[in-house]
Amino acid sequence: MSARQIGIFLFDGAEELDWAGPWEVLAAWSKQWPEDDIEVFTIARTEAPITCAKGLRVLADHTVAHAPNMELLLVPGGRGARTLVDDEQTLGWLRQLHEQEVLLASVCTGALVLAAAGLLRNRPAATWWGAFDELCAIDSTIEARREERFVDDGDIVTGAGVSAGIDLALHLVARLHSVERARNVRRYIQYDPAPPV
């Protein structure tokens, strides 16, 4: 039996924690519970280094053209997401994945990209608190869920800003496996939010 494949899309200007938070959750699941047969990898449009929003430079595991078939793709946000809103090649790829019944998830302003692809039409969605006006300007039919950390609408899951991606990823572990496994992962990464301020 082949492993269940989870992709995380990277691009210049991607907000680091938008993707690294979910990466930590999903990769911890994959590495600590190998019997669950999960593989997590990053994807970018090219093999060139990616410079993220705060300056972190990374290399993706696969290009879009050569990525394995996925069960789930996560699209982070960041200032680079706004560039992708007008990138028809990326938008077309996301539409194709959706047609192939790949589960799509976004964190923060990654929702703008899904909206630009037409995938959030007449759906509830979350995004970063400061981007709801942009989201609704792209598609006025979107039901803005301004107070929710994430919104699971079946084949598309959208998350609020930055740190909410960790909650979204734990929800995905629960959805794809079990609540017990998600709790195991949360305990392993010692995720017990208690902000000091």
Secondary structure, DSSP 8 states (H G I E B T S, - for coil): ---EEEEEE--TT--HHHHHHHHHHHHHHHHH-GGG-EEEEEEESSSS-EE-TTS-EE--SEEGGG----SEEEE--SHHHHHHTT-HHHHHHHHHHHHTT-EEEEETTHHHHHHHTTTTTT-EE---GGGHHHHHHH-TT-EE-TT-SEEE-SSEEEE-STTHHHHHHHHHHHHHT-HHHHHHHHHHTT-------
